[in-house]
Amino acid sequence: MERRLRSHVMETENVTPVPTSKRFFPNRTTIRNHMRKGEKMKLTSIDDETNLEGFVIV
């Protein structure tokens, strides 16, 4: 994933960014955390929460 991101940045940017810039070249842990956060978002949905509200007695 890191290689794909690096090649994409080099192809799309007009000015070559500094290799130490985390914005354009994140490290492996940043990529991993971002992907994990996206996976967690898919596990829960708003529909599940609204359906669950009908079962909860307040």
The first five atom37 places (N, CA, C, CB, O) and aatype in JSON, in Angstrom:
{
  "aatype": [12, 6, 1, 1, 10, 1, 15, 8, 19, 12, 6, 16, 6, 2, 19, 16, 14, 19, 14, 16, 15, 11, 1, 13, 13, 14, 2, 1, 16, 16, 9, 1, 2, 8, 12, 1, 11, 7, 6, 11, 12, 11, 10, 16, 15, 9, 3, 3, 6, 16, 2, 10, 6, 7, 13, 19, 9, 19],
  "atom_mask": [
    [1, 1, 1, 1, 1],
    [1, 1, 1, 1, 1],
    [1, 1, 1, 1, 1],
    [1, 1, 1, 1, 1],
    [1, 1, 1, 1, 1],
    [1, 1, 1, 1, 1],
    [1, 1, 1, 1, 1],
    [1, 1, 1, 1, 1],
    [1, 1, 1, 1, 1],
    [1, 1, 1, 1, 1],
    [1, 1, 1, 1, 1],
    [1, 1, 1, 1, 1],
    [1, 1, 1, 1, 1],
    [1, 1, 1, 1, 1],
    [1, 1, 1, 1, 1],
    [1, 1, 1, 1, 1],
    [1, 1, 1, 1, 1],
    [1, 1, 1, 1, 1],
    [1, 1, 1, 1, 1],
    [1, 1, 1, 1, 1],
    [1, 1, 1, 1, 1],
    [1, 1, 1, 1, 1],
    [1, 1, 1, 1, 1],
    [1, 1, 1, 1, 1],
    [1, 1, 1, 1, 1],
    [1, 1, 1, 1, 1],
    [1, 1, 1, 1, 1],
    [1, 1, 1, 1, 1],
    [1, 1, 1, 1, 1],
    [1, 1, 1, 1, 1],
    [1, 1, 1, 1, 1],
    [1, 1, 1, 1, 1],
    [1, 1, 1, 1, 1],
    [1, 1, 1, 1, 1],
    [1, 1, 1, 1, 1],
    [1, 1, 1, 1, 1],
    [1, 1, 1, 1, 1],
    [1, 1, 1, 0, 1],
    [1, 1, 1, 1, 1],
    [1, 1, 1, 1, 1],
    [1, 1, 1, 1, 1],
    [1, 1, 1, 1, 1],
    [1, 1, 1, 1, 1],
    [1, 1, 1, 1, 1],
    [1, 1, 1, 1, 1],
    [1, 1, 1, 1, 1],
    [1, 1, 1, 1, 1],
    [1, 1, 1, 1, 1],
    [1, 1, 1, 1, 1],
    [1, 1, 1, 1, 1],
    [1, 1, 1, 1, 1],
    [1, 1, 1, 1, 1],
    [1, 1, 1, 1, 1],
    [1, 1, 1, 0, 1],
    [1, 1, 1, 1, 1],
    [1, 1, 1, 1, 1],
    [1, 1, 1, 1, 1],
    [1, 1, 1, 1, 1]
  ],
  "atom_positions": [
    [[0.82, -1.18, 0.0], [0.0, 0.0, 0.0], [0.87, 1.25, 0.0], [-0.94, -0.01, 1.2], [0.53, 2.26, -0.63]],
    [[1.96, 1.19, 0.7], [2.85, 2.34, 0.78], [3.45, 2.67, -0.6], [3.98, 2.07, 1.79], [3.58, 3.84, -0.97]],
    [[3.8, 1.64, -1.34], [4.35, 1.86, -2.69], [3.32, 2.47, -3.62], [4.87, 0.55, -3.27], [3.63, 3.37, -4.4]],
    [[2.08, 1.98, -3.54], [1.03, 2.52, -4.39], [0.78, 3.98, -4.09], [-0.26, 1.73, -4.21], [0.61, 4.8, -5.0]],
    [[0.75, 4.31, -2.82], [0.52, 5.69, -2.42], [1.66, 6.6, -2.89], [0.37, 5.79, -0.9], [1.42, 7.7, -3.36]],
    [[2.88, 6.12, -2.75], [4.04, 6.91, -3.18], [4.01, 7.14, -4.69], [5.35, 6.2, -2.78], [4.26, 8.26, -5.14]],
    [[3.71, 6.11, -5.47], [3.68, 6.28, -6.92], [2.53, 7.19, -7.35], [3.55, 4.91, -7.61], [2.66, 7.95, -8.3]],
    [[1.4, 7.11, -6.64], [0.26, 7.98, -6.96], [0.61, 9.44, -6.71], [-0.97, 7.57, -6.14], [0.27, 10.31, -7.51]],
    [[1.28, 9.71, -5.61], [1.66, 11.09, -5.29], [2.63, 11.62, -6.34], [2.29, 11.18, -3.88], [2.5, 12.76, -6.79]],
    [[3.58, 10.8, -6.73], [4.57, 11.25, -7.72], [3.93, 11.51, -9.08], [5.69, 10.2, -7.85], [4.37, 12.4, -9.81]],
    [[2.9, 10.74, -9.44], [2.26, 10.92, -10.73], [1.31, 12.12, -10.75], [1.5, 9.67, -11.11], [1.2, 12.8, -11.77]],
    [[0.62, 12.38, -9.64], [-0.43, 13.4, -9.66], [0.04, 14.79, -9.25], [-1.53, 12.98, -8.77], [-0.56, 15.77, -9.69]],
    [[1.06, 14.91, -8.45], [1.51, 16.22, -7.98], [2.4, 16.89, -9.02], [2.25, 16.09, -6.65], [3.28, 16.26, -9.6]],
    [[2.16, 18.19, -9.23], [3.0, 18.95, -10.16], [4.38, 19.2, -9.57], [2.34, 20.29, -10.52], [5.39, 19.06, -10.26]],
    [[4.41, 19.55, -8.3], [5.67, 19.79, -7.6], [5.94, 18.58, -6.72], [5.62, 21.12, -6.76], [5.06, 18.15, -5.98]],
    [[7.14, 18.04, -6.8], [7.47, 16.87, -6.0], [7.55, 17.27, -4.53], [8.8, 16.24, -6.47], [8.38, 18.11, -4.17]],
    [[6.71, 16.67, -3.67], [6.74, 17.01, -2.25], [7.98, 16.44, -1.56], [5.47, 16.51, -1.56], [8.61, 15.51, -2.06]],
    [[8.29, 17.0, -0.42], [9.44, 16.54, 0.36], [9.15, 15.12, 0.87], [9.74, 17.52, 1.56], [8.05, 14.88, 1.37]],
    [[10.08, 14.2, 0.77], [9.84, 12.82, 1.21], [9.55, 12.67, 2.7], [11.01, 11.97, 0.86], [9.03, 11.64, 3.12]],
    [[9.87, 13.68, 3.5], [9.61, 13.59, 4.94], [8.23, 14.12, 5.31], [10.68, 14.36, 5.7], [7.86, 14.11, 6.49]],
    [[7.47, 14.58, 4.32], [6.13, 15.12, 4.58], [5.16, 13.98, 4.86], [5.64, 15.97, 3.37], [4.93, 13.13, 4.0]],
    [[4.58, 13.97, 6.07], [3.64, 12.9, 6.43], [2.32, 13.04, 5.68], [3.38, 12.91, 7.92], [1.57, 12.07, 5.54]],
    [[2.04, 14.21, 5.2], [0.81, 14.43, 4.45], [0.81, 13.63, 3.15], [0.61, 15.92, 4.16], [-0.2, 13.04, 2.77]],
    [[1.95, 13.63, 2.47], [2.04, 12.93, 1.19], [2.65, 11.54, 1.32], [2.85, 13.73, 0.24], [2.36, 10.67, 0.51]],
    [[3.48, 11.32, 2.33], [4.14, 10.04, 2.52], [3.96, 9.57, 3.96], [5.64, 10.15, 2.17], [4.9, 9.64, 4.75]],
    [[2.76, 9.08, 4.32], [2.54, 8.62, 5.69], [3.32, 7.33, 5.96], [1.04, 8.39, 5.96], [3.62, 6.57, 5.04]],
    [[3.64, 7.11, 7.23], [4.36, 5.87, 7.56], [3.37, 4.71, 7.66], [5.15, 6.03, 8.89], [2.16, 4.9, 7.55]],
    [[3.89, 3.52, 7.87], [3.05, 2.32, 7.85], [1.99, 2.31, 8.94], [3.92, 1.09, 7.98], [0.87, 1.87, 8.71]],
    [[2.35, 2.8, 10.11], [1.37, 2.79, 11.2], [0.21, 3.74, 10.92], [2.04, 3.15, 12.53], [-0.93, 3.44, 11.27]],
    [[0.49, 4.87, 10.3], [-0.57, 5.81, 9.97], [-1.53, 5.19, 8.94], [0.03, 7.12, 9.42], [-2.74, 5.33, 9.06]],
    [[-0.97, 4.52, 7.95], [-1.81, 3.85, 6.94], [-2.63, 2.75, 7.59], [-0.94, 3.28, 5.81], [-3.82, 2.61, 7.31]],
    [[-2.0, 1.97, 8.45], [-2.68, 0.86, 9.12], [-3.82, 1.38, 9.99], [-1.68, 0.06, 9.98], [-4.92, 0.82, 9.97]],
    [[-3.57, 2.45, 10.75], [-4.61, 3.02, 11.61], [-5.78, 3.56, 10.8], [-4.01, 4.12, 12.48], [-6.94, 3.41, 11.18]],
    [[-5.46, 4.19, 9.68], [-6.51, 4.75, 8.82], [-7.38, 3.63, 8.24], [-5.89, 5.59, 7.69], [-8.6, 3.76, 8.19]],
    [[-6.75, 2.55, 7.81], [-7.5, 1.43, 7.25], [-8.34, 0.74, 8.32], [-6.55, 0.43, 6.59], [-9.47, 0.34, 8.06]],
    [[-7.79, 0.6, 9.51], [-8.53, -0.01, 10.61], [-9.75, 0.84, 11.0], [-7.62, -0.22, 11.83], [-10.81, 0.31, 11.3]],
    [[-9.57, 2.15, 10.99], [-10.68, 3.05, 11.31], [-11.8, 2.9, 10.28], [-10.2, 4.52, 11.37], [-12.98, 2.93, 10.64]],
    [[-11.43, 2.75, 9.02], [-12.43, 2.54, 7.97], [-13.16, 1.22, 8.12], [0.0, 0.0, 0.0], [-14.36, 1.14, 7.87]],
    [[-12.44, 0.18, 8.53], [-13.07, -1.12, 8.75], [-14.06, -1.05, 9.91], [-12.01, -2.18, 9.02], [-15.13, -1.66, 9.85]],
    [[-13.71, -0.33, 10.96], [-14.6, -0.19, 12.11], [-15.88, 0.55, 11.72], [-13.89, 0.53, 13.26], [-16.96, 0.24, 12.23]],
    [[-15.76, 1.51, 10.84], [-16.92, 2.28, 10.41], [-17.91, 1.39, 9.67], [-16.49, 3.46, 9.52], [-19.12, 1.6, 9.77]],
    [[-17.41, 0.38, 8.94], [-18.29, -0.51, 8.21], [-19.02, -1.48, 9.13], [-17.5, -1.29, 7.18], [-20.08, -1.99, 8.76]],
    [[-18.49, -1.73, 10.32], [-19.11, -2.68, 11.23], [-20.41, -2.16, 11.83], [-18.15, -3.03, 12.33], [-21.32, -2.95, 12.12]],
    [[-20.52, -0.87, 12.03], [-21.73, -0.29, 12.6], [-22.39, 0.6, 11.56], [-21.42, 0.5, 13.9], [-21.72, 1.23, 10.74]],
    [[-23.69, 0.65, 11.61], [-24.4, 1.54, 10.7], [-25.51, 2.26, 11.46], [-24.99, 0.76, 9.49], [-25.9, 1.84, 12.54]],
    [[-25.99, 3.32, 10.89], [-27.04, 4.11, 11.52], [-28.34, 3.31, 11.56], [-27.24, 5.44, 10.76], [-29.12, 3.46, 12.5]],
    [[-28.57, 2.47, 10.56], [-29.79, 1.66, 10.54], [-29.85, 0.73, 11.74], [-29.86, 0.85, 9.24], [-30.91, 0.55, 12.33]],
    [[-28.72, 0.13, 12.09], [-28.7, -0.75, 13.26], [-29.06, 0.0, 14.53], [-27.33, -1.41, 13.41], [-29.79, -0.52, 15.37]],
    [[-28.57, 1.21, 14.66], [-28.83, 1.99, 15.86], [-30.3, 2.39, 15.94], [-27.95, 3.23, 15.89], [-30.88, 2.37, 17.03]],
    [[-30.91, 2.76, 14.83], [-32.33, 3.15, 14.86], [-33.21, 1.94, 15.13], [-32.74, 3.82, 13.54], [-34.23, 2.06, 15.81]],
    [[-32.84, 0.77, 14.6], [-33.61, -0.44, 14.88], [-33.48, -0.85, 16.35], [-33.15, -1.59, 13.97], [-34.43, -1.36, 16.94]],
    [[-32.32, -0.62, 16.91], [-32.08, -0.99, 18.3], [-32.86, -0.08, 19.25], [-30.59, -0.93, 18.62], [-33.24, -0.51, 20.33]],
    [[-33.08, 1.15, 18.88], [-33.82, 2.08, 19.73], [-35.24, 1.59, 19.99], [-33.85, 3.47, 19.1], [-35.81, 1.88, 21.05]],
    [[-35.83, 0.87, 19.05], [-37.16, 0.34, 19.25], [-37.22, -0.74, 20.29], [0.0, 0.0, 0.0], [-38.27, -0.95, 20.91]],
    [[-36.11, -1.45, 20.51], [-36.08, -2.54, 21.49], [-35.71, -2.08, 22.9], [-35.1, -3.59, 21.04], [-36.0, -2.77, 23.87]],
    [[-35.09, -0.93, 23.0], [-34.64, -0.44, 24.3], [-35.79, 0.24, 25.03], [-33.45, 0.54, 24.13], [-36.45, 1.12, 24.48]],
    [[-36.01, -0.18, 26.26], [-37.05, 0.44, 27.09], [-36.39, 1.44, 28.03], [-37.85, -0.63, 27.9], [-35.47, 1.1, 28.78]],
    [[-36.86, 2.67, 27.97], [-36.25, 3.73, 28.79], [-37.12, 4.01, 29.98], [-36.04, 5.01, 27.98], [-36.78, 4.87, 30.79]]
  ]
}
